[in-house]
Every structure is written in C-alpha cells, then in structure tokens.
C-alpha cells in the first residue's frame, strides 16, 4: 500500500443553515457557526415558531455530542467532553410560552476564554414541553415541572478564524468481494488537525492494461477534530479480467495535493 500524490483540486463545502420543522415547532437555523478569536463574544439568534394549534412551552438546553466512526451521534451532559463549548454559551430566554403561530428569537451568546483557540462544539436542544403539577411535577426526570415532548437539535460550532490547522489523512484500504463479483472497498478518513473539515471522498478503479477508469460519486461529510469516519463504496458490476489499481481519494479543500491510498489487484 502506498500514498498517492494528485494534482490540485479545490472543493469547498459551505455550511448551510436549514430550517428544521416538526409537527409542533419550526426552528431556524439548523446549524450555528461561531468564528470568534480568544477573548471575544458574539450573540446569534435562533428563530422558534409554535406550529401547534394550542399554546406551547419551549425550553432551551445545551448538551455535548460526539460522532463515532460509523457516523452515529451520541449526546452527553454539557461540559463533560474535551471539545465542549457548552460552558461558554448563554441562552436567553431559557423558557418561553408561545401562542399558536407565535414566534420568538432566542439569543445564543458565545464568550470565548482568552486562552483557548481550539475548535469546540455543543448542541442546543429546542424542546416543546407540557406543564405538570402536583405529584407529577416532582418526577426526577422532569425539570421545572415540565414534561419534554418534541425535540430539535441545533449543532453549535466555535472555531477561531485565526486557527488555520486544517489537516487530514486517509488510512487503509480493504477489499471485499461477494459471490456475484461485486467489490466493496473501505477506508478510514482521519481529522488530524484542529479545524472542522468539509470532506469529499471518492474511489477510482483503474484498469492498468486498458487505462479505463471507473470513478464513484463523491461522498461528502464534515469531520470534527480528533475524529475519524469509515467510508466504503461498492462497484456492483464485476471487473473484467486484468490488473487494476484501486484508489481512495480524500479532498478537504485545504491542501495543495489530494491525499489517498492505493492497492493493486488482479482479477482472474
């Protein structure tokens, strides 16, 4: 297995804040991005609309989150993970009551410590709630006498503009062939820097005898610092007999050369 050097190809993927909707509430934006340098603060707003036919209480809570190499998101108590910025965030107001079709702008204020220029993240949960009274209100799983119902998660990222540590790599390339001749190739993409990477990965199968190439559609995703993701592609059509070079190509838009790994195979 060997590293490949490719010609420069720049791809930029922009975060787009999408309005998130459920049957009861509308929340915009879908993602919040702060680029504050150490010691600075900024307030952004989250728009919340009550789409239910009755008055609704809404609570706003912060939490930590991580993504494993399979792409599954797991949530944790605020301030408990190493990359958390939950303690830097203030939400105001933390609880609102909205009439049907009424809306509100909620302030999300980020204050970055003077000694921290690393990339951090958290999540804001916008949750509709039903008020509880009497004995039901002292349930240990209920805060402030509210029973949580529908919930929307809004990821919050903080990455200083002065931080330019964009680094990533791709490691390993495994092959699996099924009984019908379909070939699946899997690699691992790793964020080795301190910035959020906008990744694009694609696979190339090159026939070394005919120079014919088959290129997969690119897979696009974000990758947080200190995290990795397994990426796989299946070439469904069996390869003709011959010798092939199989490559996994990784582009995150901040390198003069694309990164990749390659293996050679023989199809008999």
C-alpha positions, 0 to 999 in steps of 0.5 A: 500500500502506498500514498498517492500524490494528485494534482490540485483540486479545490472543493469547498463545502459551505455550511448551510443553515436549514430550517428544521420543522416538526409537527409542533415547532419550526426552528431556524437555523439548523446549524450555528457557526461561531468564528470568534478569536480568544477573548471575544463574544458574539450573540446569534439568534435562533428563530422558534415558531409554535406550529401547534394549534394550542399554546406551547412551552419551549425550553432551551438546553445545551448538551455535548455530542460526539460522532463515532466512526460509523457516523452515529451521534451520541449526546452527553451532559454539557461540559463533560467532553474535551471539545465542549463549548457548552460552558461558554454559551448563554441562552436567553430566554431559557423558557418561553410560552408561545401562542399558536403561530407565535414566534420568538428569537432566542439569543445564543451568546458565545464568550470565548476564554482568552486562552483557548483557540481550539475548535469546540462544539455543543448542541442546543436542544429546542424542546416543546414541553407540557406543564405538570403539577402536583405529584407529577411535577416532582418526577426526577426526570422532569425539570421545572415541572415540565414534561419534554415532548418534541425535540430539535437539535441545533449543532453549535460550532466555535472555531477561531478564524485565526486557527488555520490547522486544517489537516487530514489523512486517509488510512487503509484500504480493504477489499471485499468481494461477494459471490456475484463479483461485486467489490466493496472497498473501505477506508478510514478518513482521519481529522488530524488537525484542529479545524472542522473539515468539509470532506469529499471522498471518492474511489477510482478503479483503474484498469492498468492494461486498458487505462479505463477508469471507473470513478464513484460519486463523491461522498461528502461529510464534515469531520470534527477534530480528533475524529475519524469516519469509515467510508466504503463504496461498492462497484456492483458490476464485476471487473473484467479480467486484468490488473487494476489499481484501486484508489481512495481519494480524500479532498478537504479543500485545504491542501495543495495535493489530494491525499489517498491510498492505493492497492493493486489487484488482479482479477482472474 
